[in-house]
Amino acid sequence: MSDRACRPCGAEEIVSGVRVSTRQSARETRPFGEVCLAIFRKPSAWFFKGTSRHSLRARVCGRCAFTELYADDPEELYRIARELADD
Ligand SMILES: [Zn+2]
């Protein structure tokens, strides 16, 4: 099994880089909002918490529908989390 294959079923019919979005209703097919990860650099601040947002991209198996999520810029997310842990 290659690194590109689906881990549960072994298929190589993979769709990568799929945006993770919300939609208004079941009838509304146009995505209007993108789901993202958010971490605060200054979580105790009243305002201006220094939000760092990270888009999510999905990797979907075209056979069994197994889906994995990947965050953009994980190094920055980890760096912020480490700084918060050190406080
Ligand atoms: Zn699969």
PDB file of the backbone (N, CA, C, O) and the ligand in Angstrom, with CONECT records:
HET     ZN  A 101       1
ATOM      1  N   MET A   1       0.854  -1.194   0.000  1.00  0.00           N
ATOM      2  CA  MET A   1       0.000   0.000   0.000  1.00  0.00           C
ATOM      3  C   MET A   1       0.894   1.250   0.000  1.00  0.00           C
ATOM      4  O   MET A   1       1.789   1.372   0.837  1.00  0.00           O
ATOM      5  N   SER A   2       0.657   2.153  -0.916  1.00  0.00           N
ATOM      6  CA  SER A   2       1.465   3.367  -0.990  1.00  0.00           C
ATOM      7  C   SER A   2       0.985   4.387   0.040  1.00  0.00           C
ATOM      8  O   SER A   2      -0.072   4.223   0.649  1.00  0.00           O
ATOM      9  N   ASP A   3       1.788   5.454   0.227  1.00  0.00           N
ATOM     10  CA  ASP A   3       1.400   6.530   1.142  1.00  0.00           C
ATOM     11  C   ASP A   3       0.147   7.249   0.662  1.00  0.00           C
ATOM     12  O   ASP A   3      -0.569   7.861   1.455  1.00  0.00           O
ATOM     13  N   ARG A   4      -0.113   7.171  -0.637  1.00  0.00           N
ATOM     14  CA  ARG A   4      -1.273   7.863  -1.207  1.00  0.00           C
ATOM     15  C   ARG A   4      -2.560   7.098  -0.973  1.00  0.00           C
ATOM     16  O   ARG A   4      -3.644   7.667  -1.105  1.00  0.00           O
ATOM     17  N   ALA A   5      -2.468   5.824  -0.628  1.00  0.00           N
ATOM     18  CA  ALA A   5      -3.656   4.982  -0.515  1.00  0.00           C
ATOM     19  C   ALA A   5      -4.453   5.290   0.750  1.00  0.00           C
ATOM     20  O   ALA A   5      -3.916   5.786   1.741  1.00  0.00           O
ATOM     21  N   CYS A   6      -5.725   4.986   0.689  1.00  0.00           N
ATOM     22  CA  CYS A   6      -6.620   5.122   1.841  1.00  0.00           C
ATOM     23  C   CYS A   6      -6.186   4.120   2.906  1.00  0.00           C
ATOM     24  O   CYS A   6      -5.998   2.939   2.615  1.00  0.00           O
ATOM     25  N   ARG A   7      -6.028   4.595   4.139  1.00  0.00           N
ATOM     26  CA  ARG A   7      -5.564   3.693   5.198  1.00  0.00           C
ATOM     27  C   ARG A   7      -6.568   2.588   5.526  1.00  0.00           C
ATOM     28  O   ARG A   7      -6.148   1.441   5.681  1.00  0.00           O
ATOM     29  N   PRO A   8      -7.871   2.865   5.640  1.00  0.00           N
ATOM     30  CA  PRO A   8      -8.798   1.775   5.960  1.00  0.00           C
ATOM     31  C   PRO A   8      -9.002   0.761   4.839  1.00  0.00           C
ATOM     32  O   PRO A   8      -9.057  -0.439   5.108  1.00  0.00           O
ATOM     33  N   CYS A   9      -9.117   1.218   3.573  1.00  0.00           N
ATOM     34  CA  CYS A   9      -9.521   0.276   2.520  1.00  0.00           C
ATOM     35  C   CYS A   9      -8.450   0.041   1.469  1.00  0.00           C
ATOM     36  O   CYS A   9      -8.583  -0.887   0.671  1.00  0.00           O
ATOM     37  N   GLY A  10      -7.385   0.851   1.435  1.00  0.00           N
ATOM     38  CA  GLY A  10      -6.304   0.633   0.487  1.00  0.00           C
ATOM     39  C   GLY A  10      -6.528   1.209  -0.897  1.00  0.00           C
ATOM     40  O   GLY A  10      -5.648   1.088  -1.748  1.00  0.00           O
ATOM     41  N   ALA A  11      -7.667   1.829  -1.157  1.00  0.00           N
ATOM     42  CA  ALA A  11      -7.950   2.401  -2.469  1.00  0.00           C
ATOM     43  C   ALA A  11      -7.029   3.590  -2.752  1.00  0.00           C
ATOM     44  O   ALA A  11      -6.591   4.277  -1.829  1.00  0.00           O
ATOM     45  N   GLU A  12      -6.742   3.825  -4.032  1.00  0.00           N
ATOM     46  CA  GLU A  12      -5.931   4.987  -4.403  1.00  0.00           C
ATOM     47  C   GLU A  12      -6.768   6.067  -5.081  1.00  0.00           C
ATOM     48  O   GLU A  12      -6.224   7.015  -5.647  1.00  0.00           O
ATOM     49  N   GLU A  13      -8.095   5.924  -5.023  1.00  0.00           N
ATOM     50  CA  GLU A  13      -9.004   6.937  -5.568  1.00  0.00           C
ATOM     51  C   GLU A  13      -9.210   8.007  -4.502  1.00  0.00           C
ATOM     52  O   GLU A  13     -10.238   8.031  -3.826  1.00  0.00           O
ATOM     53  N   ILE A  14      -8.217   8.899  -4.355  1.00  0.00           N
ATOM     54  CA  ILE A  14      -8.212   9.883  -3.285  1.00  0.00           C
ATOM     55  C   ILE A  14      -8.410  11.280  -3.862  1.00  0.00           C
ATOM     56  O   ILE A  14      -7.814  11.633  -4.880  1.00  0.00           O
ATOM     57  N   VAL A  15      -9.250  12.068  -3.202  1.00  0.00           N
ATOM     58  CA  VAL A  15      -9.433  13.479  -3.555  1.00  0.00           C
ATOM     59  C   VAL A  15      -8.766  14.293  -2.451  1.00  0.00           C
ATOM     60  O   VAL A  15      -9.158  14.196  -1.288  1.00  0.00           O
ATOM     61  N   SER A  16      -7.760  15.093  -2.804  1.00  0.00           N
ATOM     62  CA  SER A  16      -7.010  15.868  -1.813  1.00  0.00           C
ATOM     63  C   SER A  16      -7.341  17.352  -1.929  1.00  0.00           C
ATOM     64  O   SER A  16      -7.801  17.820  -2.970  1.00  0.00           O
ATOM     65  N   GLY A  17      -7.096  18.086  -0.839  1.00  0.00           N
ATOM     66  CA  GLY A  17      -7.231  19.544  -0.857  1.00  0.00           C
ATOM     67  C   GLY A  17      -8.662  20.036  -0.898  1.00  0.00           C
ATOM     68  O   GLY A  17      -8.913  21.150  -1.358  1.00  0.00           O
ATOM     69  N   VAL A  18      -9.608  19.235  -0.430  1.00  0.00           N
ATOM     70  CA  VAL A  18     -11.019  19.633  -0.458  1.00  0.00           C
ATOM     71  C   VAL A  18     -11.278  20.651   0.641  1.00  0.00           C
ATOM     72  O   VAL A  18     -10.894  20.442   1.792  1.00  0.00           O
ATOM     73  N   ARG A  19     -11.930  21.753   0.286  1.00  0.00           N
ATOM     74  CA  ARG A  19     -12.270  22.774   1.289  1.00  0.00           C
ATOM     75  C   ARG A  19     -13.337  22.256   2.232  1.00  0.00           C
ATOM     76  O   ARG A  19     -14.201  21.474   1.836  1.00  0.00           O
ATOM     77  N   VAL A  20     -13.276  22.695   3.488  1.00  0.00           N
ATOM     78  CA  VAL A  20     -14.257  22.294   4.497  1.00  0.00           C
ATOM     79  C   VAL A  20     -15.120  23.514   4.773  1.00  0.00           C
ATOM     80  O   VAL A  20     -14.661  24.478   5.386  1.00  0.00           O
ATOM     81  N   SER A  21     -16.381  23.476   4.318  1.00  0.00           N
ATOM     82  CA  SER A  21     -17.252  24.646   4.383  1.00  0.00           C
ATOM     83  C   SER A  21     -18.561  24.326   5.082  1.00  0.00           C
ATOM     84  O   SER A  21     -18.959  23.168   5.207  1.00  0.00           O
ATOM     85  N   THR A  22     -19.218  25.385   5.535  1.00  0.00           N
ATOM     86  CA  THR A  22     -20.577  25.264   6.052  1.00  0.00           C
ATOM     87  C   THR A  22     -21.526  25.667   4.934  1.00  0.00           C
ATOM     88  O   THR A  22     -21.094  26.207   3.915  1.00  0.00           O
ATOM     89  N   ARG A  23     -22.811  25.410   5.116  1.00  0.00           N
ATOM     90  CA  ARG A  23     -23.792  25.896   4.165  1.00  0.00           C
ATOM     91  C   ARG A  23     -25.034  26.305   4.940  1.00  0.00           C
ATOM     92  O   ARG A  23     -25.242  25.879   6.076  1.00  0.00           O
ATOM     93  N   GLN A  24     -25.873  27.155   4.296  1.00  0.00           N
ATOM     94  CA  GLN A  24     -26.982  27.766   5.020  1.00  0.00           C
ATOM     95  C   GLN A  24     -28.080  26.770   5.370  1.00  0.00           C
ATOM     96  O   GLN A  24     -28.630  26.818   6.471  1.00  0.00           O
ATOM     97  N   SER A  25     -28.401  25.880   4.461  1.00  0.00           N
ATOM     98  CA  SER A  25     -29.458  24.918   4.713  1.00  0.00           C
ATOM     99  C   SER A  25     -29.250  23.729   3.777  1.00  0.00           C
ATOM    100  O   SER A  25     -28.363  23.746   2.924  1.00  0.00           O
ATOM    101  N   ALA A  26     -30.063  22.715   3.943  1.00  0.00           N
ATOM    102  CA  ALA A  26     -29.942  21.538   3.092  1.00  0.00           C
ATOM    103  C   ALA A  26     -30.218  21.876   1.630  1.00  0.00           C
ATOM    104  O   ALA A  26     -29.678  21.232   0.731  1.00  0.00           O
ATOM    105  N   ARG A  27     -31.077  22.910   1.384  1.00  0.00           N
ATOM    106  CA  ARG A  27     -31.404  23.290  -0.002  1.00  0.00           C
ATOM    107  C   ARG A  27     -30.350  24.196  -0.605  1.00  0.00           C
ATOM    108  O   ARG A  27     -30.173  24.231  -1.823  1.00  0.00           O
ATOM    109  N   GLU A  28     -29.652  24.928   0.245  1.00  0.00           N
ATOM    110  CA  GLU A  28     -28.630  25.875  -0.231  1.00  0.00           C
ATOM    111  C   GLU A  28     -27.329  25.112  -0.466  1.00  0.00           C
ATOM    112  O   GLU A  28     -26.731  24.586   0.472  1.00  0.00           O
ATOM    113  N   THR A  29     -26.903  25.057  -1.710  1.00  0.00           N
ATOM    114  CA  THR A  29     -25.705  24.280  -2.026  1.00  0.00           C
ATOM    115  C   THR A  29     -24.460  25.151  -2.095  1.00  0.00           C
ATOM    116  O   THR A  29     -23.345  24.633  -2.163  1.00  0.00           O
ATOM    117  N   ARG A  30     -24.641  26.487  -2.079  1.00  0.00           N
ATOM    118  CA  ARG A  30     -23.473  27.367  -2.174  1.00  0.00           C
ATOM    119  C   ARG A  30     -22.844  27.522  -0.788  1.00  0.00           C
ATOM    120  O   ARG A  30     -23.496  28.021   0.130  1.00  0.00           O
ATOM    121  N   PRO A  31     -21.585  27.100  -0.623  1.00  0.00           N
ATOM    122  CA  PRO A  31     -20.937  27.276   0.679  1.00  0.00           C
ATOM    123  C   PRO A  31     -20.790  28.760   1.002  1.00  0.00           C
ATOM    124  O   PRO A  31     -20.449  29.554   0.125  1.00  0.00           O
ATOM    125  N   PHE A  32     -21.040  29.135   2.237  1.00  0.00           N
ATOM    126  CA  PHE A  32     -20.888  30.546   2.589  1.00  0.00           C
ATOM    127  C   PHE A  32     -19.865  30.773   3.678  1.00  0.00           C
ATOM    128  O   PHE A  32     -19.492  31.916   3.941  1.00  0.00           O
ATOM    129  N   GLY A  33     -19.415  29.747   4.299  1.00  0.00           N
ATOM    130  CA  GLY A  33     -18.422  29.947   5.344  1.00  0.00           C
ATOM    131  C   GLY A  33     -17.449  28.789   5.383  1.00  0.00           C
ATOM    132  O   GLY A  33     -17.828  27.634   5.189  1.00  0.00           O
ATOM    133  N   GLU A  34     -16.192  29.111   5.635  1.00  0.00           N
ATOM    134  CA  GLU A  34     -15.176  28.076   5.686  1.00  0.00           C
ATOM    135  C   GLU A  34     -14.872  27.733   7.139  1.00  0.00           C
ATOM    136  O   GLU A  34     -14.626  28.625   7.951  1.00  0.00           O
ATOM    137  N   VAL A  35     -14.888  26.475   7.460  1.00  0.00           N
ATOM    138  CA  VAL A  35     -14.539  26.022   8.800  1.00  0.00           C
ATOM    139  C   VAL A  35     -13.024  26.148   8.969  1.00  0.00           C
ATOM    140  O   VAL A  35     -12.262  25.774   8.078  1.00  0.00           O
ATOM    141  N   CYS A  36     -12.602  26.667  10.099  1.00  0.00           N
ATOM    142  CA  CYS A  36     -11.171  26.782  10.333  1.00  0.00           C
ATOM    143  C   CYS A  36     -10.867  26.517  11.810  1.00  0.00           C
ATOM    144  O   CYS A  36     -11.765  26.491  12.651  1.00  0.00           O
ATOM    145  N   LEU A  37      -9.615  26.327  12.093  1.00  0.00           N
ATOM    146  CA  LEU A  37      -9.144  26.236  13.477  1.00  0.00           C
ATOM    147  C   LEU A  37      -8.773  27.639  13.922  1.00  0.00           C
ATOM    148  O   LEU A  37      -8.248  28.419  13.128  1.00  0.00           O
ATOM    149  N   ALA A  38      -9.035  27.974  15.178  1.00  0.00           N
ATOM    150  CA  ALA A  38      -8.674  29.288  15.707  1.00  0.00           C
ATOM    151  C   ALA A  38      -8.017  29.111  17.064  1.00  0.00           C
ATOM    152  O   ALA A  38      -8.529  28.397  17.926  1.00  0.00           O
ATOM    153  N   ILE A  39      -6.890  29.762  17.244  1.00  0.00           N
ATOM    154  CA  ILE A  39      -6.201  29.738  18.528  1.00  0.00           C
ATOM    155  C   ILE A  39      -5.863  31.181  18.892  1.00  0.00           C
ATOM    156  O   ILE A  39      -5.472  31.972  18.034  1.00  0.00           O
ATOM    157  N   PHE A  40      -6.021  31.519  20.193  1.00  0.00           N
ATOM    158  CA  PHE A  40      -5.757  32.873  20.668  1.00  0.00           C
ATOM    159  C   PHE A  40      -4.339  32.964  21.218  1.00  0.00           C
ATOM    160  O   PHE A  40      -3.921  32.157  22.048  1.00  0.00           O
ATOM    161  N   ARG A  41      -3.605  33.975  20.733  1.00  0.00           N
ATOM    162  CA  ARG A  41      -2.260  34.220  21.294  1.00  0.00           C
ATOM    163  C   ARG A  41      -2.360  34.804  22.696  1.00  0.00           C
ATOM    164  O   ARG A  41      -1.510  34.550  23.550  1.00  0.00           O
ATOM    165  N   LYS A  42      -3.438  35.612  22.928  1.00  0.00           N
ATOM    166  CA  LYS A  42      -3.657  36.245  24.242  1.00  0.00           C
ATOM    167  C   LYS A  42      -5.072  35.891  24.713  1.00  0.00           C
ATOM    168  O   LYS A  42      -5.964  36.738  24.649  1.00  0.00           O
ATOM    169  N   PRO A  43      -5.293  34.672  25.179  1.00  0.00           N
ATOM    170  CA  PRO A  43      -6.657  34.225  25.506  1.00  0.00           C
ATOM    171  C   PRO A  43      -7.305  34.984  26.655  1.00  0.00           C
ATOM    172  O   PRO A  43      -8.532  35.006  26.749  1.00  0.00           O
ATOM    173  N   SER A  44      -6.526  35.601  27.525  1.00  0.00           N
ATOM    174  CA  SER A  44      -7.114  36.306  28.666  1.00  0.00           C
ATOM    175  C   SER A  44      -7.428  37.767  28.357  1.00  0.00           C
ATOM    176  O   SER A  44      -8.016  38.450  29.196  1.00  0.00           O
ATOM    177  N   ALA A  45      -7.053  38.268  27.177  1.00  0.00           N
ATOM    178  CA  ALA A  45      -7.327  39.654  26.818  1.00  0.00           C
ATOM    179  C   ALA A  45      -8.832  39.858  26.603  1.00  0.00           C
ATOM    180  O   ALA A  45      -9.519  38.958  26.118  1.00  0.00           O
ATOM    181  N   TRP A  46      -9.347  41.058  26.968  1.00  0.00           N
ATOM    182  CA  TRP A  46     -10.765  41.362  26.755  1.00  0.00           C
ATOM    183  C   TRP A  46     -11.042  41.525  25.269  1.00  0.00           C
ATOM    184  O   TRP A  46     -12.037  41.013  24.757  1.00  0.00           O
ATOM    185  N   PHE A  47     -10.155  42.243  24.572  1.00  0.00           N
ATOM    186  CA  PHE A  47     -10.274  42.452  23.137  1.00  0.00           C
ATOM    187  C   PHE A  47      -8.931  42.102  22.507  1.00  0.00           C
ATOM    188  O   PHE A  47      -7.930  41.900  23.194  1.00  0.00           O
ATOM    189  N   PHE A  48      -8.943  42.039  21.189  1.00  0.00           N
ATOM    190  CA  PHE A  48      -7.695  41.799  20.448  1.00  0.00           C
ATOM    191  C   PHE A  48      -6.928  40.604  21.015  1.00  0.00           C
ATOM    192  O   PHE A  48      -5.799  40.733  21.490  1.00  0.00           O
ATOM    193  N   LYS A  49      -7.558  39.473  20.951  1.00  0.00           N
ATOM    194  CA  LYS A  49      -6.981  38.248  21.503  1.00  0.00           C
ATOM    195  C   LYS A  49      -5.862  37.668  20.639  1.00  0.00           C
ATOM    196  O   LYS A  49      -5.227  36.679  21.006  1.00  0.00           O
ATOM    197  N   GLY A  50      -5.631  38.299  19.485  1.00  0.00           N
ATOM    198  CA  GLY A  50      -4.570  37.800  18.616  1.00  0.00           C
ATOM    199  C   GLY A  50      -4.911  36.447  18.004  1.00  0.00           C
ATOM    200  O   GLY A  50      -4.148  35.487  18.107  1.00  0.00           O
ATOM    201  N   THR A  51      -6.064  36.396  17.372  1.00  0.00           N
ATOM    202  CA  THR A  51      -6.535  35.126  16.818  1.00  0.00           C
ATOM    203  C   THR A  51      -5.694  34.694  15.617  1.00  0.00           C
ATOM    204  O   THR A  51      -5.472  35.466  14.683  1.00  0.00           O
ATOM    205  N   SER A  52      -5.248  33.482  15.662  1.00  0.00           N
ATOM    206  CA  SER A  52      -4.543  32.882  14.525  1.00  0.00           C
ATOM    207  C   SER A  52      -5.469  31.821  13.943  1.00  0.00           C
ATOM    208  O   SER A  52      -5.820  30.854  14.619  1.00  0.00           O
ATOM    209  N   ARG A  53      -5.866  32.011  12.670  1.00  0.00           N
ATOM    210  CA  ARG A  53      -6.804  31.084  12.024  1.00  0.00           C
ATOM    211  C   ARG A  53      -6.079  30.215  11.020  1.00  0.00           C
ATOM    212  O   ARG A  53      -5.179  30.658  10.305  1.00  0.00           O
ATOM    213  N   HIS A  54      -6.504  28.958  10.991  1.00  0.00           N
ATOM    214  CA  HIS A  54      -5.853  27.979  10.116  1.00  0.00           C
ATOM    215  C   HIS A  54      -6.916  27.207   9.342  1.00  0.00           C
ATOM    216  O   HIS A  54      -7.749  26.517   9.930  1.00  0.00           O
ATOM    217  N   SER A  55      -6.879  27.330   8.035  1.00  0.00           N
ATOM    218  CA  SER A  55      -7.841  26.609   7.203  1.00  0.00           C
ATOM    219  C   SER A  55      -7.637  25.110   7.324  1.00  0.00           C
ATOM    220  O   SER A  55      -6.541  24.630   7.615  1.00  0.00           O
ATOM    221  N   LEU A  56      -8.714  24.389   7.096  1.00  0.00           N
ATOM    222  CA  LEU A  56      -8.657  22.934   7.067  1.00  0.00           C
ATOM    223  C   LEU A  56      -8.855  22.465   5.632  1.00  0.00           C
ATOM    224  O   LEU A  56      -9.654  23.031   4.886  1.00  0.00           O
ATOM    225  N   ARG A  57      -8.131  21.443   5.262  1.00  0.00           N
ATOM    226  CA  ARG A  57      -8.331  20.799   3.971  1.00  0.00           C
ATOM    227  C   ARG A  57      -8.567  19.318   4.220  1.00  0.00           C
ATOM    228  O   ARG A  57      -7.933  18.708   5.081  1.00  0.00           O
ATOM    229  N   ALA A  58      -9.491  18.751   3.450  1.00  0.00           N
ATOM    230  CA  ALA A  58      -9.838  17.348   3.630  1.00  0.00           C
ATOM    231  C   ALA A  58      -9.200  16.492   2.540  1.00  0.00           C
ATOM    232  O   ALA A  58      -8.974  16.934   1.413  1.00  0.00           O
ATOM    233  N   ARG A  59      -8.924  15.271   2.919  1.00  0.00           N
ATOM    234  CA  ARG A  59      -8.452  14.240   1.997  1.00  0.00           C
ATOM    235  C   ARG A  59      -9.480  13.118   2.093  1.00  0.00           C
ATOM    236  O   ARG A  59      -9.647  12.503   3.146  1.00  0.00           O
ATOM    237  N   VAL A  60     -10.171  12.857   0.974  1.00  0.00           N
ATOM    238  CA  VAL A  60     -11.347  11.977   0.999  1.00  0.00           C
ATOM    239  C   VAL A  60     -11.115  10.772   0.098  1.00  0.00           C
ATOM    240  O   VAL A  60     -10.651  10.911  -1.034  1.00  0.00           O
ATOM    241  N   CYS A  61     -11.439   9.597   0.608  1.00  0.00           N
ATOM    242  CA  CYS A  61     -11.356   8.385  -0.201  1.00  0.00           C
ATOM    243  C   CYS A  61     -12.596   8.299  -1.080  1.00  0.00           C
ATOM    244  O   CYS A  61     -13.721   8.396  -0.588  1.00  0.00           O
ATOM    245  N   GLY A  62     -12.391   8.117  -2.384  1.00  0.00           N
ATOM    246  CA  GLY A  62     -13.502   8.015  -3.327  1.00  0.00           C
ATOM    247  C   GLY A  62     -14.187   6.664  -3.310  1.00  0.00           C
ATOM    248  O   GLY A  62     -15.190   6.473  -3.998  1.00  0.00           O
ATOM    249  N   ARG A  63     -13.672   5.733  -2.546  1.00  0.00           N
ATOM    250  CA  ARG A  63     -14.320   4.421  -2.472  1.00  0.00           C
ATOM    251  C   ARG A  63     -15.113   4.259  -1.171  1.00  0.00           C
ATOM    252  O   ARG A  63     -16.305   3.951  -1.205  1.00  0.00           O
ATOM    253  N   CYS A  64     -14.449   4.468  -0.014  1.00  0.00           N
ATOM    254  CA  CYS A  64     -15.132   4.187   1.261  1.00  0.00           C
ATOM    255  C   CYS A  64     -15.541   5.451   2.008  1.00  0.00           C
ATOM    256  O   CYS A  64     -16.213   5.365   3.036  1.00  0.00           O
ATOM    257  N   ALA A  65     -15.146   6.632   1.508  1.00  0.00           N
ATOM    258  CA  ALA A  65     -15.516   7.931   2.089  1.00  0.00           C
ATOM    259  C   ALA A  65     -14.718   8.284   3.339  1.00  0.00           C
ATOM    260  O   ALA A  65     -15.021   9.284   3.990  1.00  0.00           O
ATOM    261  N   PHE A  66     -13.709   7.492   3.691  1.00  0.00           N
ATOM    262  CA  PHE A  66     -12.864   7.866   4.832  1.00  0.00           C
ATOM    263  C   PHE A  66     -12.286   9.249   4.566  1.00  0.00           C
ATOM    264  O   PHE A  66     -11.774   9.518   3.480  1.00  0.00           O
ATOM    265  N   THR A  67     -12.371  10.127   5.566  1.00  0.00           N
ATOM    266  CA  THR A  67     -11.952  11.520   5.408  1.00  0.00           C
ATOM    267  C   THR A  67     -10.982  11.910   6.514  1.00  0.00           C
ATOM    268  O   THR A  67     -11.224  11.659   7.694  1.00  0.00           O
ATOM    269  N   GLU A  68      -9.873  12.533   6.103  1.00  0.00           N
ATOM    270  CA  GLU A  68      -8.895  13.058   7.056  1.00  0.00           C
ATOM    271  C   GLU A  68      -8.844  14.567   6.884  1.00  0.00           C
ATOM    272  O   GLU A  68      -9.024  15.083   5.781  1.00  0.00           O
ATOM    273  N   LEU A  69      -8.593  15.279   7.995  1.00  0.00           N
ATOM    274  CA  LEU A  69      -8.471  16.732   7.942  1.00  0.00           C
ATOM    275  C   LEU A  69      -7.023  17.136   8.187  1.00  0.00           C
ATOM    276  O   LEU A  69      -6.333  16.551   9.022  1.00  0.00           O
ATOM    277  N   TYR A  70      -6.572  18.154   7.438  1.00  0.00           N
ATOM    278  CA  TYR A  70      -5.217  18.688   7.592  1.00  0.00           C
ATOM    279  C   TYR A  70      -5.304  20.200   7.773  1.00  0.00           C
ATOM    280  O   TYR A  70      -6.033  20.878   7.049  1.00  0.00           O
ATOM    281  N   ALA A  71      -4.558  20.723   8.743  1.00  0.00           N
ATOM    282  CA  ALA A  71      -4.546  22.159   9.023  1.00  0.00           C
ATOM    283  C   ALA A  71      -3.433  22.839   8.239  1.00  0.00           C
ATOM    284  O   ALA A  71      -2.342  22.292   8.080  1.00  0.00           O
ATOM    285  N   ASP A  72      -3.730  24.058   7.745  1.00  0.00           N
ATOM    286  CA  ASP A  72      -2.702  24.880   7.114  1.00  0.00           C
ATOM    287  C   ASP A  72      -1.760  25.412   8.191  1.00  0.00           C
ATOM    288  O   ASP A  72      -2.188  25.694   9.310  1.00  0.00           O
ATOM    289  N   ASP A  73      -0.516  25.545   7.861  1.00  0.00           N
ATOM    290  CA  ASP A  73       0.509  26.145   8.716  1.00  0.00           C
ATOM    291  C   ASP A  73       0.540  25.533  10.123  1.00  0.00           C
ATOM    292  O   ASP A  73       0.434  26.263  11.109  1.00  0.00           O
ATOM    293  N   PRO A  74       0.682  24.224  10.228  1.00  0.00           N
ATOM    294  CA  PRO A  74       0.682  23.585  11.553  1.00  0.00           C
ATOM    295  C   PRO A  74       1.856  24.017  12.421  1.00  0.00           C
ATOM    296  O   PRO A  74       1.759  23.969  13.647  1.00  0.00           O
ATOM    297  N   GLU A  75       2.969  24.439  11.811  1.00  0.00           N
ATOM    298  CA  GLU A  75       4.121  24.874  12.601  1.00  0.00           C
ATOM    299  C   GLU A  75       3.770  26.107  13.428  1.00  0.00           C
ATOM    300  O   GLU A  75       4.159  26.210  14.591  1.00  0.00           O
ATOM    301  N   GLU A  76       3.028  27.049  12.820  1.00  0.00           N
ATOM    302  CA  GLU A  76       2.618  28.261  13.530  1.00  0.00           C
ATOM    303  C   GLU A  76       1.640  27.916  14.658  1.00  0.00           C
ATOM    304  O   GLU A  76       1.737  28.463  15.757  1.00  0.00           O
ATOM    305  N   LEU A  77       0.711  27.021  14.386  1.00  0.00           N
ATOM    306  CA  LEU A  77      -0.247  26.585  15.409  1.00  0.00           C
ATOM    307  C   LEU A  77       0.483  25.967  16.605  1.00  0.00           C
ATOM    308  O   LEU A  77       0.162  26.264  17.755  1.00  0.00           O
ATOM    309  N   TYR A  78       1.441  25.128  16.332  1.00  0.00           N
ATOM    310  CA  TYR A  78       2.203  24.475  17.394  1.00  0.00           C
ATOM    311  C   TYR A  78       3.042  25.489  18.175  1.00  0.00           C
ATOM    312  O   TYR A  78       3.150  25.405  19.399  1.00  0.00           O
ATOM    313  N   ARG A  79       3.639  26.453  17.454  1.00  0.00           N
ATOM    314  CA  ARG A  79       4.469  27.474  18.120  1.00  0.00           C
ATOM    315  C   ARG A  79       3.620  28.284  19.102  1.00  0.00           C
ATOM    316  O   ARG A  79       4.053  28.541  20.225  1.00  0.00           O
ATOM    317  N   ILE A  80       2.414  28.688  18.688  1.00  0.00           N
ATOM    318  CA  ILE A  80       1.528  29.455  19.571  1.00  0.00           C
ATOM    319  C   ILE A  80       1.140  28.615  20.787  1.00  0.00           C
ATOM    320  O   ILE A  80       1.164  29.104  21.916  1.00  0.00           O
ATOM    321  N   ALA A  81       0.786  27.362  20.558  1.00  0.00           N
ATOM    322  CA  ALA A  81       0.389  26.482  21.662  1.00  0.00           C
ATOM    323  C   ALA A  81       1.532  26.303  22.658  1.00  0.00           C
ATOM    324  O   ALA A  81       1.302  26.261  23.866  1.00  0.00           O
ATOM    325  N   ARG A  82       2.753  26.200  22.159  1.00  0.00           N
ATOM    326  CA  ARG A  82       3.913  26.065  23.058  1.00  0.00           C
ATOM    327  C   ARG A  82       4.121  27.313  23.890  1.00  0.00           C
ATOM    328  O   ARG A  82       4.420  27.230  25.081  1.00  0.00           O
ATOM    329  N   GLU A  83       3.960  28.495  23.251  1.00  0.00           N
ATOM    330  CA  GLU A  83       4.113  29.756  23.979  1.00  0.00           C
ATOM    331  C   GLU A  83       3.066  29.859  25.092  1.00  0.00           C
ATOM    332  O   GLU A  83       3.373  30.323  26.190  1.00  0.00           O
ATOM    333  N   LEU A  84       1.830  29.427  24.813  1.00  0.00           N
ATOM    334  CA  LEU A  84       0.767  29.480  25.819  1.00  0.00           C
ATOM    335  C   LEU A  84       1.079  28.515  26.962  1.00  0.00           C
ATOM    336  O   LEU A  84       0.803  28.821  28.122  1.00  0.00           O
ATOM    337  N   ALA A  85       1.642  27.370  26.649  1.00  0.00           N
ATOM    338  CA  ALA A  85       1.960  26.374  27.676  1.00  0.00           C
ATOM    339  C   ALA A  85       3.084  26.861  28.579  1.00  0.00           C
ATOM    340  O   ALA A  85       3.149  26.491  29.751  1.00  0.00           O
ATOM    341  N   ASP A  86       3.981  27.705  28.025  1.00  0.00           N
ATOM    342  CA  ASP A  86       5.113  28.211  28.797  1.00  0.00           C
ATOM    343  C   ASP A  86       4.722  29.334  29.741  1.00  0.00           C
ATOM    344  O   ASP A  86       5.454  29.635  30.683  1.00  0.00           O
ATOM    345  N   ASP A  87       3.549  29.972  29.491  1.00  0.00           N
ATOM    346  CA  ASP A  87       3.125  31.099  30.352  1.00  0.00           C
ATOM    347  C   ASP A  87       2.744  30.617  31.748  1.00  0.00           C
ATOM    348  O   ASP A  87       2.366  31.424  32.598  1.00  0.00           O
TER     349      ASP A  87
HETATM  350 ZN    ZN A 101     -11.075   4.119   1.533  1.00  0.00          ZN2+
END
